[in-house]
Amino acid sequence: MPAREVIIVPHPTLRKKAAPVTDFGAETQQLIDDMIVTLHEESGAGLAAPQVNVSRQVILVEFGSEEDESIPPTLYVTINPKISRFSKELVSGAEGCLSIPGLMGEVERSQEIVVEGQDRHGEPLKMKLRGWIARIFQHEIDHLNGILYTDRATNVWETDENFNPV
Ligand code: NI
C-alpha cells in the first residue's frame, strides 16, 4: 500500500476535531502502517491522522537521542491521546509542520506532560514525557483538535529549512 498524501493548509480537515478510534481492526491497522511509511518518506518527527486527511485520533511520534545518533529512534503510536497533566514550567522552541511548508515558528510549550491513551491494539498507555518529545506530542495532539502551531506561535518566519517537521 503506498503512503498517503500529506495535506497542507488551508485544507479544512486540518481544522476539524478528530473522532475517537473505537475499532482497532484492519482499517485502523492499515491507517497506522500507512502513516508510518508516510512519516519516514517525509522525514518527519511526528504525524497526526488529520494530516493524511483522516479525521481520527491517531498520532505518531518518532524520537531519537540527540546526544547519540547511533541509538535507533523509538516510534510511539498513540491512539485517542489526552494530556492529563501539563507542567507549569514552559519552554520556548522552534517548530515546523509537514502541513505548513516553508514556515517555522517559536512556540511555548509545557516542559513536561503526562499523556494517556491507547496503543495500536487498544491497550491503555500512560507516559510521562519531558523536553523535545513532550513538545512533539503537544503539537500532534493539537492537530487532533484542529489547532496548528501557527495559532500558538509568538513568532513565525519563512524558511527553506525542513528541520524535523511534525
Ligand atoms: Ni504538524
Boltz pocket constraint, residues with backbone or C-beta under 6 A from the ligand:
constraints:
  - pocket:
      binder: B
      contacts: [[A, 46], [A, 96], [A, 97], [A, 98], [A, 99], [A, 139], [A, 143], [A, 165], [A, 166]]
      max_distance: 6.0
